[in-house]
Amino acid sequence: MTPARSAADLPDAARRLLDHLSEEGVEFLRLQFTDILGATKNVEVPRSQFEKALRGDVTFDGSAVEGFTRVEESDMLLAPDLSTFLIYPPFSPEDREGGRVARLICDVTLPDGTPFEGDPRRVLRRQVERAAALGFEMLVGTEPEFFLFERPAPGSGGRQGTVTHDRAGYFDLAPVDRGERIRREITQHLVGMGFEIEAAHHEVAPGQHEIDFRYAPALEAADRLATFKFVVKRVALEHGLLASFLPKPIAGVSGSGMHCHLSLIRGGGNAFADAGAEDGLSPVARQFIAGLLEHAGGLAAVTNPLVNSYKRLVPGFEAPVNVAWSTGNRSALIRIPAKRGASTRAEVRMPDPSCNPYLALAAMLAAGLDGIERELEPPPAIARNIFRMTVREKRHHRIRDLPGDLREAVDELERDEVLAAALGEHVMDRYITAKRAEWAEYSAAVHAWELERYLELI
């Protein structure tokens, strides 16, 4: 029989956290992790199990989680990253009565403590370590967008639809913008949890909103995004609304993107900045951009992972459809915002908020580092509106198209050896299998558009 261990046997940092949990009156601890497709999961333990949780001894069935393990090798452990500790705010009166709830984001390990290669957080950590070996740290600022929809009346039996809670537009104010109070509440919760929020506003489409994060190291940025989605959905629920991060829930209006502002730090300074260059960009910045462009087709399968993602990436709604970069043009895949010096960065406009943030940032970092290691040179920046260019003009400027659908993107990912190495064999195999199955299911389904278009005509 294994002898019981006391709190004194815990590492110092874990013992201090255990004391803090007691001081703050925390009753439940959520051990959070993410599956391969980006769904946030958690195992919640009561106060009596806090010591066990902080030791990393809490197990779960990996065979029940998308893309993890087979039934015969299902036992897995949750190793908490103590630096991710935070206490959730009460979202409702019931939350206040039920006791305080805290969160730790966990790395997934095998029973012997070996890191699990299929853990998306581990995938990103590997690329962060690769960048560090080259002397770099990637900082990421994100701009996730989402829709708020009316829910069916309780007991009505109605299906969830896409009736938006307002008819406002870009930067509108109340009373047209009915989401002002909800955005403010979301922001207050996030700030109270220690997140740095730069701005929040109504987006272009009715019922569409954006909340912008200040830059942070890549792993921290991904952790924040995973928790952000939960907070947004929970606050919306308390207001009787559905928050959705689906990229294109409504035809004919702008879809939801998640622009990512990327920069590399080296020796305490911005490695993208070069005051002596005509455009203010260093060779490292240009090589990083070239790597992103080189791997854009395969990246799309990770940064835009749904069948629905490619209904956002169409002309006419400001979302990129061509592989190009610009120092100001918003029709390009990569835009370099005007501020230089410490603020020099590349805004990647392709990703959408349905992606797994760990895999998306890992893939973008891997692509950029490949550009640096191979000293790639990007094609000339495009100043013109690419949407208005002819096919011949695009060919002249070496501008190619992004994948037109999920199947094309997955094909490109499968051919991309750099991204395959970054994701690792376990994730690559299961991710591609899941995405091909998704495409096959979509292709076999009969959609309302087909019936409206052809049923009576044919």
Order of alpha helices (4+ residues) and beta strands (2+ residues): alpha-beta-beta-alpha-beta-beta-beta-alpha-beta-alpha-beta-alpha-beta-beta-beta-alpha-beta-beta-beta-alpha-alpha-beta-beta-beta-beta-alpha-alpha-beta-alpha-alpha-alpha-alpha
